[in-house]
Amino acid sequence: MQANMQDAARLHYRSSPHLTDPDHVIDFPSLEDAVAFAMTQNPGNRELAWADTASGRKLRPSEIAALWELRRQ
């Protein structure tokens, strides 16, 4: 997985993989910040955090979790 952790990112909290409520979008100055937020916070009890990277890539919850684990190595 290749992603620039310093590029801006946007988190979408979803109740299913296909539904995004515009009120449930959070912008971050870096993907690193977005990943940390997704792995440590649960706003509104939403379970699924997806991320859009500055390059246009969509990261699934499992990819966000993998990035979180990589930062610890």
Order of alpha helices (4+ residues) and beta strands (2+ residues): beta-beta-alpha-beta-beta-alpha
